[in-house]
């Protein structure tokens, strides 16, 4: 299944590091996704409500509302949204906790942007294979 040119799939990248948000945003846009970003999880539910988001990629350690809280809020209100959790800290326990709380997939930082695009495509059922 290919991405539609008429209605690109909405992806929300949530990370307190501007560089990570920019890197992932660029890679995902080049892959045909419509990308929104947020510096923490505080406004994620509101953004998902109004922007037709199908995938949230969230860091776990952020100020304001961190990733585990964000995952819990998303699972309560948007069980259909796919969630990819990422972390460079607390890789073992943090990523396991993210999966237990409802993340569909986890990835450890550092990573290649292409890896995130590949995981996003798989989570959204867009793999050609």
N, C-alpha and C positions, 0 to 999 in steps of 0.2 A: 504494500500500500504506500503510495507516495503522498508527500505533503501537498495539500491543495493550495494553489496560487490564489484562489478566491477568498479563502478563509483560513489564514495561517493559525496553527495551534498556539494558544497562549501558554507561555512558560514564565514563572516568576522566580527570579534569583534573589535569595535573601542572604546577605553577608555583610558584616560590618566593615570589611576591607574593600575599599573602592576599587582597587586593582583587580581583585577576584571578580567583583560584579562586572567590571568592564570586559575582562578577558572572556568570561563565560557568555556575557551578552553578545559580544561580537561573534564568537564561535557558533552560538545557537542561531543568531540571525542569519549567518552565512549558510546554515543548514536549513533555513526556510521557516524558522519559528518566529512568532511575535513575542518579544521579550520585554518584560517589565522588571524593575529591580526595587529592592528595599534594603535599608541599612540594618534592620532588625525585624523581629516578628510582630511588632506592635500593630501595624496596619494590614498585616497579611489577610486576615479574614475579610476585612472590608474590601481589599483589592480583589480577592477571589470572588466576592459577591458581584461586583460590578464589571469585572474585566474578562469574564469567561476563561478563567485559568484552568488548564487541565493537568499541569505539572508544577509542583513547587520544589525547587532545589534550595535547601536551607543548610546553613552552617549551624553547628550546635552551640558554639560559645560566642555570644554577642551581648552587648549591653541592652537595657530595656527588657524586651521579651526575647529570651534565648530560644534556641532551636527545639529543645525537648518540649517546652511549653507550647511552641508554635505547632509542633506535630500533634500534640494532644488536642489543641483547639481545632485544627484542621480535621482530624478524625471525627470529632464530635459533630461538626457542622457540614463537612464536605467529604463523606466517605468515598465518593467517586474520584476525587482528585488523587493523582499519583504523587508520591513524595520520595525524593532522593535526599538523604541526609549526608552531609560531609563534615569532616573535622580533621584538624591537624593536632588537636589536643585530646587527651582522653580517648585515643583511637579505639582501644579494645572495649573498655566498659561503656564509653559514651555511644559508640556506634551500635553496640549490642542493645543498650537501653533504647536508642532510637528505633531499632527494629521491633523491640517489644512493645513500644508505644504506637506503632503503626507505620513506620517508614517502610516503603516498598523495597528500597535498596539503600545501601550505604557505600560511601567511597572515602578513602583516607587522602588527606592532603599530604604532600603535594601530588598533583595529578596533571595529566595532559588534557587540555580542553577537548580534544577529539574523543577521549575516553568518556567524558561527561555527555557529549553529543550522542555517542553510541549507546550509552545507558538510557538516555532520554528517549531515543528512538525505540529501543526495546520495551521500555516501560509503557510507552504509548501505542505499542503494537504496530510500529511503522517499519519494522525490519522487513527487508525484501525476501529474506530466506524463509 
